[in-house]
Amino acid sequence: MPQLKFSKTCPICGRKSLIPVYCLGKKVTCGHCHGDFRATDTTGSSEQGSELMDRAEALLATNGIRRHNPAF
């Protein structure tokens, strides 16, 4: 099964990373510079971010995957 990912630019080194959707809102580490940052989608407004989270939740639920921390 393919893993759903989104692109995020590291705020420290500027390199783009592909981050799994289930990491949205969580702290991730850049594979290049090892800097820590929060995996957020900055392509749209907060309303669009909410829509993205809803879509991600629905897709994860259809595959039997549940978020471990609902407060992210």
Backbone as a ProteinNet text record, in pm:
[ID]
protein_1_A
[PRIMARY]
MPQLKFSKTCPICGRKSLIPVYCLGKKVTCGHCHGDFRATDTTGSSEQGSELMDRAEALLATNGIRRHNPAF
[TERTIARY]
84.6	0	89.2	66.5	148.4	118.8	221.7	207.4	183.2	82.5	51.4	150.1	207.3	308	281.3	337.6	331.3	470.8	493	624.3	630.8	741.2	763.4	908.8	931.6	1067	1116.1	1234.8	1294.3	1320.6	1271	1292.3	1436.6	1517.7	1656.1	1750.8	1743	1837.8	1774.5	1640.8	1574	1552.8	1593.3	1572.4	1429.9	1375.4	1240.6	1245.8	1145.9	1132.7	992.6	980.5	849.3	814.3	704.7	666.4	535.7	527.9	402.8	289.3	169.8	54.5	27.2	51.8	22.3	112.3	216.3	305.2	260	150.7	102.1	84	140.5	128.1	230.1	306.4	405.7	544.3	632.8	770.8	843.1	911.5	989.1	1132.4	1221.2	1361.7	1400.4	1469	1517	1621.9	1609.1	1705.4	1840.2	1844.5	1969.6	2047.6	1983.5	2054.8	2024.4	1929.3	1887.3	1821	1774.4	1700.6	1558.2	1503	1365.9	1269.2	1153.5	1047.4	914.8	806.4	672.9	627.2	572.9	525.1	387	384.1	257.9	248.7	126.8	103.8	83.9	175.8	168.8	121.8	61.9	20.2	-110.6	-186.7	-315.7	-346.7	-469.1	-513.7	-541.6	-576.6	-607.1	-731.8	-824.7	-941.2	-899.2	-808.7	-760.4	-682.3	-608.4	-534.7	-629.2	-741.8	-843.6	-902	-926.4	-976.2	-874.8	-747.9	-642.8	-639.4	-650.6	-652.6	-773.9	-889.3	-1009.7	-990.6	-932.9	-906.3	-807.5	-702.2	-600.9	-663.8	-746.2	-813.5	-900.8	-975.8	-1063.8	-983.3	-875.4	-792.2	-727.8	-678.7	-617.8	-721.6	-841.2	-947.3	-987.6	-988.9	-1026.4	-923	-802.3	-697.1	-675.5	-766.5	-758.7	-650.6	-603.6	-497.7	-562.5	-528.2	-580	-463.6	-488.6	-388.2	-364.4	-239.6	-207.6	-235.1	-216.2	-233.6	-335.8	-461.9	-564.3	-549.9	-460.6	-446	-339.3	-294.3	-191.1	-259.1
-117.4	0	123.8	218.3	340	428.2	496	585.6	727	795.1	930.9	1026.9	1115.2	1209.6	1348.7	1449.4	1586	1645.9	1749.4	1813.1	1929.5	1939.5	2048.4	2090.9	2221.2	2275.1	2291.6	2242.2	2256.1	2404.4	2458.6	2600.5	2632.2	2530.6	2551.2	2550.8	2445.1	2435.5	2463.3	2465.3	2495.8	2378.9	2259.9	2142	2092	2039.9	1984.5	1839.3	1804.4	1666.8	1617.7	1487.4	1425.2	1366.5	1414.1	1376.1	1297.8	1183.5	1107.1	1189.7	1174.6	1251.5	1230.3	1109.1	1084.5	1165.1	1231.4	1314.9	1460.2	1495.7	1633.1	1679.9	1795.3	1853.2	1803.1	1702	1646.3	1703.7	1689.7	1732.4	1627.1	1671.6	1582.5	1634.5	1551.2	1587.7	1584.5	1688.1	1696	1587.4	1515.9	1411.2	1465.8	1593.8	1652.8	1719.8	1817.4	1894.8	1848	1755.6	1701.8	1806	1916.3	2017.3	1970.9	2008.5	1971.9	2083.2	2044.5	2139.5	2067.3	2144.9	2086.4	2064.9	1947.6	1912.3	1972.6	2089.7	2157.2	2182.7	2194.9	2229	2378.9	2449.4	2595.1	2644.7	2556.8	2596.7	2673.6	2670.3	2738	2800.4	2847.1	2910.8	2805.6	2850	2755.1	2673.5	2732.6	2656.2	2543.6	2572.6	2467.8	2364.2	2405.9	2312.3	2218.5	2272.2	2190.8	2090.4	2135.1	2044.9	1935.3	1970	1872	1768.3	1814.5	1721.4	1630	1684	1601.9	1495.2	1534.1	1437.5	1332.1	1375.8	1280.8	1182.6	1233.4	1146.8	1043.2	1089.1	998.8	891.3	931.1	833.9	734.8	783.3	694.1	598.7	647.9	564.8	454.1	485	382.3	270.8	298.8	197.7	138.9	169.6	113.8	175.1	293.7	359.8	469.2	473.6	576.4	660.8	790.1	879	842.6	847.1	816.3	934.6	1055.7	1174.4	1265.9	1261.4	1342.6	1492.3	1533.8	1676.1	1745.3	1686.9	1756.4	1840.1
0	0	0	-91.7	-94.3	26.2	71	185.3	133.9	188.4	147	211.4	129.7	178.1	122.7	190.2	141.2	149	70.1	63.9	161.7	233.2	329	319.5	315.9	312.9	455.8	483.2	615.8	641.3	752.6	781.4	819.8	842.5	883.4	763.4	681.1	569.1	433.1	425.6	299.7	206.8	247.4	163.2	177	67.1	69.8	116.1	195.1	242.9	211.6	188.6	176.4	312	368.9	503.9	497.9	566	568.1	628.8	574.3	618.5	767.4	818.1	959.4	1052.8	999.9	1081.6	1087.7	1018.8	1021.1	1165.3	1196.3	1328.6	1429.1	1392.4	1483.9	1456.2	1553.2	1535.4	1452	1346.8	1260.7	1253.4	1204.7	1191.7	1045.1	998.3	860.8	838.2	731.2	698.4	654.3	618.4	571.3	684.6	752.6	855.2	997.7	1011.2	1141.1	1230.3	1170.1	1244.8	1270.6	1384.5	1420	1382.1	1330.8	1299.2	1300.5	1306.5	1307.6	1164.1	1136.6	1003.3	981.7	919.5	890.4	741.4	694.6	554.8	547.3	485.7	478.6	342.8	261.9	128	126.8	237	236.2	369.7	381.3	504.3	610.6	729.7	836.1	801.6	726.3	683.3	591.6	498	408.8	487.1	588.1	672.2	744	788.7	854	755.3	632.9	529	500.8	495.8	471.3	583	707.9	820.2	813.2	776.1	762.8	655.4	541.7	434.3	479.4	549.1	597.3	695.3	787.4	883.8	812.5	711.4	638.4	565.4	501.4	430	525.9	636.7	735	792.4	818.5	874.7	777.5	647.6	550	543.7	588.8	589.8	729.4	821.7	955.6	1042.3	1007.1	1083.8	1168	1294.4	1384	1433.4	1451.3	1507	1652.2	1694.3	1832.7	1923.9	1876.1	1958.6	1891.7	1934.3	1868.6	1893.3	1979.8	2011.3	1928.3	1819.6	1742	1641.2
[MASK]
++++++++++++++++++++++++++++++++++++++++++++++++++++++++++++++++++++++++

